[in-house]
Amino acid sequence: MTAVELGMPTVAADPHGHLRGTESFPKAAHHALADTQLRRNLGHATRTIRAKRAAVVSEVDDWEELRRAGETIKADTLARLPELLVQLEEQVTARGGQVHWARDAEEANRIVVDLVRGTGADEVVKVKSMATQETGLNEALEAAGVAAFETDLAELIVQLSHDRPSHFLVPAIHRNRAEIREIFLREMPDVDPALTDEPRRLAMAARAHLRRKFLTAKVGISGVNFAVAETGTLSVVESEGNGRMCLTLPETLISVMGVEKVVPTWQDLEVFLQLLPRSSTGERMNPYTSTWTGVTPGDGPQTFHLVLLDNGRSNVLASPDGRQALHCIRCSACLNVCPVYERTGGHAYGSIYPGPIGAVLSPQLTGISGTDDVNASLPYASSLCGACFDACPVRIDIPHLLVQQRAAAVAAHTRPTGQDLTMQAMAIAMTTPGRFKLAEKALGLGRVLAGKKGRITGLPWPMSGWTNARDLPAPPAETFRQWWERTHR
């Protein structure tokens, strides 16, 4: 039975994590802003998470020192990433695991599909994983006749509703509990028709639905939050316990990990296990922190595979400034404080990685090929207010990276845009005093266009590129040149 027959979603990502068929950010954001229910859901959820995070962060006297420690560890890790990955491979292999290297999404999916086929299984259970969303693994498994069941509650909601994630931590953040109840009643077999939208009842319905899959699945697939190079230990942190079930019950466990997730030592891991829960869920520690090292006879999966995924990360690593984006520990703190994300949601970004960090990570992973590239608009999906840097637990200078990627987007122009033509016209007008004086004479027309409102709200192309997003103030009744001539005769 295929995923389509089981009611699974068919929304797919391309090999670089872009959602197929998506629009540029300005167009997608326009649609999102018109959805009042979406804005209410996002506003309520992000305000709640921000308040929880602020409370638990304020309890830690050395929070800024922890942030700086996290930043330093990440910088050190990336500076010697090749040797740490080799050490990780050696330790995983020495403890009974098998390591596979994937240059891109296609290779990673092929490795996982072949491993699942080798077990004879036609179903797998999955722990929430950004890496497998990036590669489009569920779609690759579906094409091979394997049904993938998401077990994270929010991921399950997204899957049952044929939707796509819109947040790192809470993929269904754009849904409220009344909508979730309707999804469960419509899509979940054998659900109680009297199901209410009480969170506890919804969680119990999901638990009953998933328990059968946990007990019968032969293969589990997970992501990785952190991997300790010195011992070959992998770690997944979560809040529900579904991950623990996926990591312990199946006979075979396959973990897909972005190469940047490695940390050198257990002592380094301690820092991130303090930073991550406070920044993501607003908790002092995660309810479930699972760690495993290779294979233990008679306990847990007896076959373990680790797939190390590059998929553009080497390109990011090559940039002295841009490599900061690989410090990201996927806590989602930058999304929760971003005024743009709060109003548009994650789908508008057209990428598996939304929000401020996604706006700099996605363009770096795949580059910007031209003005029509979805990536070209992402660095502009920000007010540059700096809240993302203040919230980031590893001090990624996201505003700096956004400006850097805006420059890359401009450099990628393959044909003149309206903005280019406007700036060229302004340059011509401002290069000589005579031209500038002639241009000043046109200001009277601007005052006519502004009218009594005192604002110009619409101009013809190419200036429409400016007024589509912002107003222009009415030109002054008297220019500086006119004032000078009047007062200094």
Buried (B, 14 or more C-beta within 10 A) or exposed (E): EBBEEBBBBEBBBBBBBBBEEBBBBEEBBEEBBEBEEBBEBBEEBBEEBBEBBEEBBEEBEEBEEBBBBBBBBBBBBBEEBEEBBEBBBEBBBEBBBBBBBBEBBBBBBBBBBEBBBEBEBBBBBBBBBBBBBBBBBBBBBBEBEBBBBBBBBBBBBBBBBEBBBBBBBBBBBBBBBEBBBBBBBEBBEEBEEEBEBEEEBBEEBBBEBBEEBBEEBBBBBBBBBBBBBBBBBBBBBBBBEBBBBBBBBBBBBBBBBBBBBBBBEEEBBEBBBBBBBBBBBBBEBBEBBBBBBBBEEEEBBBBBBBBBBBBBBEBBBEBEEBBBBBBBBBBBBBBBBBEBBBBBBBBBBBBBBBBBBBBBBBBBBBBBEEBEBBBBBBBBBBEBBBBBBEBBBBBBBBBBBBBBBBEBBBEBBEEEBBBBBBEEEEEEBEEEEEEEEEBBEEBEEBBEBBEEEEBBEEBEEBBEBBBBEEBBEBBEEEBEEEEEEEEEE
